[in-house]
Amino acid sequence: MARHLLNDSFFETLESSDGDIATACTLPPACYTDDDFYRFEQEALFNHEWLCVGRQSQVSEPGDYFTTRIIGEPIIVVRNRAGEIRAMSAVCQHRAMLVAEGAGNTRGFVCPYHHWVYSLNGDLVNAPAMERTCDFDKKSIRLAAFKVELWQGFIFINFDPAAEPLAPRLSAVAAAIANFDLAHAQGGAPITGQFPWNWKVMFENNNDGYHASKLHQGPLHDFVPSERAVFPDADPADAGFLRFNGTLHPDASFNPTQRAVLPIFPRLTDEDRSRMTFANIPPTLSLVMTSDLIIYLILRPMAVEAMEQDTGILVAPGAMDDPAFEHRAEMIMTSARKIIAQDMHVDELVQAGLRSRFAARGRYSWQEGAQGQLNRWLIRRYRQTWQASKSAHGAH
């Protein structure tokens, strides 16, 4: 899509994706392949929405930190001496070197290039050999800070200092998953992968109930049939939406026994245990929730056709204390990896298809209700940003 197609006519074409799933069609392929649209999308979504960056357990002690990046922005998440979780840019305010990599525990952040030192709050506390620099005020310099909100044990950041709180717009999702008590769930550090496709391709696959009984047909997935998918109503103004998928028996789990092999989350009801729950907080977090294990996926776009994803697991409190935990968890993850490999292969080929001149705006099955919810969430923000952009340009 050429730059001149980012115009009123293009955004009017999105209307056909912004309705009931029975009448809607897919987004234009250019939304997944065009550099200009990706740059527009950064402003429409990532500059103003709440972005998941990890779990509180990754920074459990003062001085604990980890680094990440979203839309190319290097980020530090750290717990300061007061016990508060802070998030800030990793970019030194001297010559743009990154002041931290990886994860660990530290008293402060020392830029390895010229040894400028920043506190855990991001304040510049030392800058060697700057005494001859005119009008240099160390106290006026700090690493750029981001808004932080904690939800269900996850850490969210927002680049927009005026952003409204996240939790009030997730009340329906929070109520639906309350019995999992995610804030107290346990798990290790996530594993990061890099992938050559648009972030929406993966987010859509994570939401898709339609393909489950087709692509994943076999004993590792047949107990979660596509025809048992349910899509609760969601307002596009909300920050998230849900998919429930009924199972053929209670406590279904992705392993060869098809049943839970880890301790079940203790507060789950019979209704919770008779289905799998998929919670989606776009544009960065997807949760796949079973009775004995939760897989969380944090999506981080790097370019229009490149992304990273952090994949982690959560289990009931105390489950990891069992000496056999690793063996039981491996039963699940071995099966999950086979399913994920099928998804990854599809994601790669879908991205290839979206580049084709023959890529169409297809129609949806009722089993793709979550795609309709995602479209409505996206298009609301695309439309608002386009109108704001026109107003800004008109003001000039």
C-alpha positions in Angstrom: 0.0 0.0 0.0 1.5 3.3 -1.0 1.5 6.2 1.3 -1.2 8.0 -0.7 -3.7 5.2 0.1 -3.6 6.2 3.8 -6.6 8.4 3.2 -10.3 8.6 3.9 -11.2 6.0 1.3 -8.9 3.4 2.8 -10.3 3.9 6.3 -13.8 3.8 5.0 -13.0 0.3 3.6 -12.4 -0.8 7.2 -16.1 -0.4 7.9 -16.8 -3.8 6.3 -14.6 -5.5 9.0 -16.3 -3.6 11.9 -19.6 -5.4 12.3 -21.3 -8.6 13.3 -19.2 -11.6 12.5 -22.0 -12.9 10.1 -21.5 -9.9 7.8 -17.9 -8.8 8.4 -14.9 -9.5 6.3 -11.2 -9.6 7.2 -9.0 -6.6 7.3 -7.2 -5.4 4.2 -4.0 -7.4 3.6 -2.0 -4.1 3.6 -2.7 -3.9 7.4 -0.3 -6.7 7.8 2.4 -5.9 5.2 2.7 -2.1 4.7 5.4 -0.1 6.4 3.4 3.1 6.4 0.4 1.4 8.0 2.7 -0.1 10.6 4.0 3.4 11.5 0.4 4.6 11.7 -0.5 1.7 13.9 2.3 2.5 16.3 0.5 5.8 17.0 -3.0 4.4 16.9 -2.2 1.5 19.4 1.2 1.2 20.9 1.9 4.8 21.8 -1.3 5.0 23.9 -2.6 1.6 24.9 -1.4 -0.4 27.9 1.3 -2.9 26.9 2.2 -6.0 28.9 5.9 -6.4 29.5 6.1 -9.3 32.0 5.2 -10.6 35.5 5.7 -9.1 38.9 7.6 -12.2 39.9 10.4 -11.3 37.5 11.2 -8.3 39.8 10.4 -9.8 43.2 13.3 -8.1 45.2 14.6 -4.5 45.3 17.2 -4.0 42.6 15.7 -6.8 40.4 15.3 -5.8 36.8 14.7 -7.1 33.3 14.9 -5.5 29.9 12.5 -5.8 27.0 11.5 -3.9 23.9 8.3 -3.0 22.1 8.0 -1.3 18.6 11.8 -0.9 18.9 11.8 0.9 22.2 14.3 -0.5 24.7 12.7 -0.7 28.2 13.9 -1.4 31.7 11.5 -2.8 34.3 12.9 -2.6 37.9 11.8 -2.8 41.5 13.3 0.2 43.4 14.5 0.4 47.0 11.0 1.4 48.2 9.6 -1.8 46.6 7.8 0.0 43.8 7.9 -1.4 40.2 9.2 1.3 37.8 9.5 1.2 34.0 11.8 3.5 32.0 13.7 3.9 28.8 17.0 2.0 28.6 18.5 4.8 26.4 21.3 6.8 28.1 20.7 10.5 27.8 24.3 11.1 26.8 25.0 9.2 23.5 22.1 6.8 23.3 23.9 3.7 24.5 21.7 1.2 26.3 22.4 1.3 30.0 21.1 -2.3 30.6 20.7 -5.6 28.9 19.2 -8.9 30.0 18.1 -9.3 33.6 19.6 -9.3 37.1 19.9 -7.4 40.3 21.7 -4.1 40.6 22.2 -1.0 42.8 21.8 1.3 39.7 22.4 1.4 36.0 25.8 2.2 34.7 26.1 3.0 31.1 29.1 0.9 29.9 30.1 3.4 27.3 31.0 6.5 29.4 29.9 5.3 32.9 27.0 7.7 33.4 25.2 6.3 36.4 21.4 6.2 36.9 19.5 5.3 40.0 16.8 2.6 40.1 14.3 5.4 39.6 16.2 6.6 36.5 17.7 9.8 37.9 21.2 10.6 36.8 23.5 10.4 39.9 27.0 10.6 38.3 28.4 11.8 35.0 32.3 11.6 35.0 34.4 14.5 33.6 31.4 16.8 32.8 32.6 19.6 35.0 33.8 21.7 32.0 30.5 21.4 30.1 28.6 24.7 30.2 25.2 24.7 31.8 25.3 21.0 32.5 22.7 20.3 35.3 22.9 16.7 36.4 19.7 17.0 38.4 17.7 17.8 35.2 18.6 14.6 33.4 16.9 11.2 33.9 15.9 8.2 31.9 12.4 8.7 30.4 9.8 7.1 32.7 6.6 5.3 31.7 3.3 4.8 33.5 3.0 1.4 35.2 -0.1 -0.6 36.2 -0.2 -4.0 37.8 -3.0 -6.3 36.8 -3.4 -10.0 37.8 0.3 -10.2 38.5 1.2 -8.8 35.1 3.1 -5.6 34.6 1.7 -3.1 32.0 3.3 0.1 30.8 2.0 3.0 28.8 4.1 5.5 26.8 1.3 8.0 27.1 1.5 10.0 30.4 -2.1 10.9 30.1 -3.4 7.4 29.6 -6.5 6.4 31.6 -6.2 3.4 34.1 -6.3 -0.1 32.6 -8.2 -2.1 35.3 -11.6 -0.4 35.0 -11.7 -1.4 31.3 -10.9 -5.0 32.1 -13.6 -5.6 34.7 -15.5 -8.2 32.6 -12.3 -10.1 31.8 -11.2 -9.9 35.5 -14.5 -11.3 36.7 -14.4 -14.2 34.2 -10.9 -15.3 35.2 -11.1 -14.4 38.9 -11.1 -18.0 40.2 -7.7 -18.6 38.7 -6.3 -16.0 41.1 -3.5 -15.1 38.6 -1.9 -12.6 41.0 -0.8 -15.5 43.2 0.0 -18.0 40.4 3.5 -19.2 40.1 5.9 -19.6 37.1 9.4 -19.1 35.9 10.8 -16.5 33.5 9.3 -16.6 30.0 11.1 -17.8 26.9 11.5 -15.3 24.0 11.3 -16.2 20.3 11.6 -14.1 17.2 9.2 -14.5 14.3 9.0 -13.2 10.7 5.3 -12.1 10.6 3.0 -9.3 11.6 2.0 -9.3 15.2 -1.7 -9.4 14.3 -1.2 -12.7 12.5 -0.1 -14.3 15.7 -2.7 -12.5 17.9 -5.5 -13.6 15.6 -4.2 -17.2 15.7 -4.2 -17.1 19.5 -7.8 -16.1 19.4 -9.1 -18.4 16.7 -11.4 -21.2 17.7 -12.3 -22.1 14.1 -9.0 -23.8 13.3 -8.6 -25.9 16.5 -10.5 -29.0 15.2 -9.0 -28.7 11.7 -5.3 -27.8 12.0 -4.8 -29.5 15.4 -7.0 -32.6 14.7 -5.8 -35.5 16.7 -5.6 -36.8 20.3 -3.7 -33.8 21.6 -6.6 -31.4 20.8 -9.8 -33.2 19.9 -11.2 -32.9 23.4 -11.6 -29.1 22.8 -13.9 -29.1 19.7 -14.4 -25.9 17.7 -18.2 -26.2 17.9 -18.1 -25.6 21.6 -16.6 -22.1 21.2 -18.4 -19.2 22.9 -17.6 -15.5 22.5 -19.0 -13.2 25.2 -20.0 -9.7 24.1 -17.3 -7.1 24.5 -17.4 -3.3 24.1 -14.6 -2.1 21.7 -13.9 0.6 24.4 -12.9 -2.2 26.8 -9.3 -3.2 27.0 -9.9 -6.9 26.5 -12.3 -9.7 25.5 -12.8 -13.5 26.0 -13.3 -16.8 24.3 -14.6 -19.8 26.2 -14.2 -23.3 24.6 -16.1 -26.2 26.2 -14.3 -29.5 26.6 -15.5 -33.1 26.3 -14.6 -33.8 29.9 -13.7 -31.7 33.0 -10.1 -30.7 33.7 -9.0 -31.2 30.1 -5.2 -30.5 29.6 -2.9 -30.5 26.6 -1.1 -33.8 27.2 -1.4 -37.4 26.1 -3.7 -38.3 29.0 -6.0 -35.3 28.0 -6.5 -34.7 31.7 -4.9 -32.5 34.3 -1.6 -33.8 35.6 -0.7 -30.8 37.7 -2.6 -29.5 40.8 -5.8 -27.7 39.7 -6.2 -24.0 40.5 -8.0 -24.4 43.9 -10.8 -21.9 43.4 -12.1 -23.1 40.1 -15.8 -23.9 39.8 -17.3 -26.8 37.9 -18.1 -24.4 35.1 -14.4 -23.2 35.0 -13.2 -26.8 34.9 -15.5 -27.8 32.0 -14.0 -25.4 29.5 -10.8 -23.6 28.5 -10.7 -19.9 28.8 -8.9 -17.6 26.4 -8.4 -14.0 27.6 -7.1 -11.4 25.2 -5.7 -8.0 26.2 -4.6 -6.5 22.9 -2.2 -5.5 21.6 0.2 -7.5 23.7 -1.2 -10.2 26.0 -3.0 -13.5 25.3 -3.8 -16.1 28.0 -4.6 -19.8 27.3 -6.2 -21.0 30.6 -6.7 -24.7 31.5 -7.5 -26.2 34.9 -3.9 -27.0 35.8 -1.8 -24.7 33.7 -1.9 -21.3 32.0 0.2 -20.3 29.0 0.7 -16.6 28.6 1.9 -15.0 25.4 3.3 -11.4 25.3 3.5 -10.1 21.7 6.1 -7.4 20.9 6.2 -6.1 17.3 9.6 -5.1 16.0 8.6 -4.2 12.4 5.7 -4.7 10.1 6.7 -8.3 9.4 8.7 -9.0 12.5 7.9 -9.6 16.1 9.1 -11.1 19.3 7.0 -13.1 21.7 7.6 -14.0 25.4 6.0 -17.3 26.3 5.5 -18.3 29.9 3.5 -20.7 32.1 1.6 -20.2 35.4 0.5 -22.9 37.8 -1.3 -23.1 41.1 0.5 -22.0 44.2 2.7 -24.8 45.6 2.5 -26.9 42.3 6.2 -26.3 41.6 7.1 -27.7 45.0 6.3 -31.2 43.9 9.6 -33.1 43.1 7.8 -34.5 40.0 6.7 -31.0 38.8 9.2 -30.7 36.0 8.3 -34.1 34.6 4.5 -33.4 34.8 4.9 -30.0 33.2 7.0 -31.4 30.5 4.2 -33.8 29.6 2.0 -30.7 28.9 4.7 -28.6 27.2 5.8 -31.5 24.9 2.2 -31.6 23.6 1.9 -27.8 23.6 5.1 -27.4 21.5 3.7 -29.8 18.8 0.5 -27.7 18.7 2.4 -24.4 18.7 4.7 -25.7 15.9 1.6 -26.2 13.7 0.4 -22.7 14.6 3.8 -21.2 13.7 3.9 -22.9 10.4 0.5 -21.5 9.6 1.5 -18.0 10.8 4.5 -18.0 8.4 2.5 -19.1 5.4 -0.4 -16.7 6.2 2.1 -13.8 6.2 3.4 -15.1 2.8 -0.2 -15.2 1.5 -0.9 -11.7 2.7 1.9 -10.4 0.5 0.3 -11.9 -2.6 -1.6 -9.7 -5.1 -4.3 -12.4 -4.8 -4.9 -12.1 -1.1 -8.6 -11.4 -0.6 -10.7 -10.0 2.2 -12.3 -13.2 3.3 -15.5 -13.9 5.2 -15.7 -15.3 8.7 -17.2 -18.4 10.3 -19.2 -18.0 13.5 -16.4 -19.9 15.2 -14.1 -16.8 14.6 -16.1 -14.6 16.9 -12.9 -13.4 18.6 -11.6 -12.1 15.3 -14.6 -9.8 15.1 -14.0 -8.6 18.6 -10.4 -7.8 17.7 -11.4 -6.1 14.5 -13.8 -3.8 16.4 -11.2 -3.1 19.0 -8.6 -2.2 16.3 -10.8 -0.2 14.0 -12.2 2.0 16.8 -8.6 3.1 17.5 -7.6 3.3 13.9 -10.5 5.6 13.1 -9.9 7.8 16.1 -6.2 8.2 15.3 -7.0 8.9 11.6 -9.5 11.6 12.5 -7.1 13.2 15.0 -4.4 13.2 12.4 -6.6 15.0 9.9 -7.6 17.5 12.5 -4.0 18.2 13.4 -3.0 18.6 9.8 -6.0 20.8 9.2 -5.0 23.0 12.1 -1.8 23.8 10.3 
